[in-house]
């Protein structure tokens, strides 16, 4: 999740990050910057998913 706002405050950025936002972006934002942040967020999500799957496989193999 990316938090995109035109009303910046420290409180909203902290709250957004606590709720799971990957990053906090201020409007107006260049399309290239938004696309880069989206790519980074997807990469982080993919890495976390791969790690979770690898851990599940290790647990299953442990019982074999």
C-alpha positions in Angstrom: 0.0 0.0 0.0 1.2 3.5 -0.9 -0.1 6.5 1.0 -0.6 9.4 -1.4 -1.7 12.7 0.1 -1.9 16.4 -0.5 -2.1 17.2 3.2 1.2 16.2 4.7 1.8 15.9 8.4 4.1 13.8 10.5 1.1 12.3 12.3 -0.6 11.0 9.1 2.7 9.6 7.8 3.3 7.7 11.0 -0.2 6.4 11.1 0.0 5.3 7.5 3.2 3.4 8.1 1.7 1.8 11.2 -1.2 0.6 9.1 1.2 -1.0 6.6 1.9 1.6 4.0 5.1 0.9 2.1 5.8 4.6 1.6 4.3 8.0 2.0 4.1 10.2 -1.1 3.1 13.9 -1.4 1.0 15.3 -4.2 1.7 16.5 -6.7 3.9 13.6 -7.7 5.5 12.9 -11.0 4.2 9.8 -12.7 7.8 8.3 -13.0 8.2 8.7 -9.3 4.9 7.0 -8.6 5.7 4.1 -10.9 9.1 3.7 -9.3 7.5 3.5 -5.8 5.0 1.0 -7.1 7.8 -1.2 -8.5 9.6 -1.0 -5.2 6.5 -1.9 -3.3 5.8 -4.9 -5.5 9.4 -6.1 -5.2 9.2 -5.9 -1.5 5.9 -7.8 -1.5 7.3 -10.5 -3.8 10.4 -10.9 -1.6 8.3 -11.3 1.5 6.0 -13.8 -0.3 9.1 -15.8 -1.5 10.5 -15.8 2.0 7.2 -17.0 3.4 6.9 -19.8 0.9 10.5 -20.9 1.4 9.8 -21.1 5.2 6.7 -23.2 4.6 8.7 -25.6 2.4 11.5 -25.9 5.0 8.9 -26.7 7.6 7.3 -29.4 5.4 10.7 -31.0 4.6 11.6 -31.0 8.3 8.8 -33.5 8.9 9.8 -35.9 6.0 
